[in-house]
Amino acid sequence: MFHIYEGFHLVETYHKMRHQRKYHPEDGTKRVIKIALVAIVTLLLWNMPTEWFGIQNLTVIQQRVIAIFAFATLMWILEVVSSWATSIAIMVLMLLFCTDSGIMPMVNEEEVGKLLSYKGVMACFADPVIMLFIGGFVLAIAATKTGLDAQLAKVLLKPFGTRSEMVLLGFLLVTGLFSMFVSNTATAAMMLTFLTPVFRQLPPEGKGRIALAMSIPVAANLGGMGTPIGTPPNNIALKYLNDPEGLNMGLGFGQWMMFMFPLVVLLLFISWRILLKFFPFSQKTVELNIEGGMQKGIQSKIVIFTFILTVALWLSDRFTGINANTVAMVPFCIFALTGVINKRDLEQINWSVIWMVAGGFALGYGLNASGLAANAVESIPFGEFSPLLILMLGGAICYVLSNFISNSATAALLMPILAVVCGAMGDKLAPIGGTGTVLIGVAIAASSAMILPISTPPNALAFATGYVQQKDMSKIGIIMGILSMVLGFGLVYLMGTLHLI
């Protein structure tokens, strides 16, 4: 979908940077070592005696799921291949060696234990949460195609005037708002494009350029917390919170926004003051000149109407009974029937993210459907763990990993484990607000990771402008990351204890 943006060159730069970092010829030896490490660990776990795991009644299928989980973890952390490629490998390994449609000598149920359903594994790609992803992507494509996003940016930024400090606040708030409904990468590319003429007006010796360039990734990362579709970890958390066969909390789109939207706004205002503290403007005023705007015609009107209808349905899910996943299909249907999007537009959907998330869901399915999760819970005394320790440990692990690998991959690894652990602890999590506190806390931690240029695509895009140094990004990233986790964990704890989630 990014080819429509004038800021597409920034996205290209980001992908080149990522590709060179992972596949540079000089790193060939390192890559071979990584592959060897993954293969050794996976094969070791796959073939070692089951009694060595210390889990009662462990079957061969459950052992293979453990090996596949370790394979996924190492592949995602070491970034041997792209995250989506690892997810496909997860699903294929499960289908061949763990399901009722696997290789015959390897899936004799009498010898290896209860098999997974191959339909269940494949259904992970059509999970209702995946439909929520697709609906979000379709809305973003339609907004970009008709110029609605640029028009909204012009209208929303205008009230902030020309004072440098207020322009900075405007970019923070508008970027944060867009990131709640549009991919944070697309949002960052668009908003950085709008900043290009502003950069030219500011003196090179001042720090205003750094403040403006940093405002985009900070706001894009924080803004994603505001809605279930804002960032993949939110969707993944909802998957386990609302699973009818699991926690079945029935947490809706409107409920999520009720407590996360105020948090995002507060964090954006805090980041505004912090950016001004570290990178003050030497020039008092700047002129905004945003080109582009809404196209005229019936399609633009259809997009506006559909946006309003979709958001209204999302926010009123408690009254209509239509959940967020179903609502996400409404704009897809309207845009398809009216010709707003066509088959070429569908090619712009970020299928790599969808495959990445589907692979994570397959891991969760394997853990639960094989009985491994239940066995592990019986063998490991999770009930004796401190609820606060579970929350802090889950958040810390997610925060650290998300700074180095995809936050979607991190959430896909941690969420199914934490969902099982929290389910096993039951009422013992009541002092911190229940299971929702832990899983939403992990989603917040994933969005809080923004220390390095490689931490998130918006960080990389801002770094690609040349105005931001890594030390500046790390400084702001650490401060805002800690603040967002402290405030975020405190908020979900409060909401949980008040039984509002």
Disulfide bonds with the S-S distance in Angstrom:
none
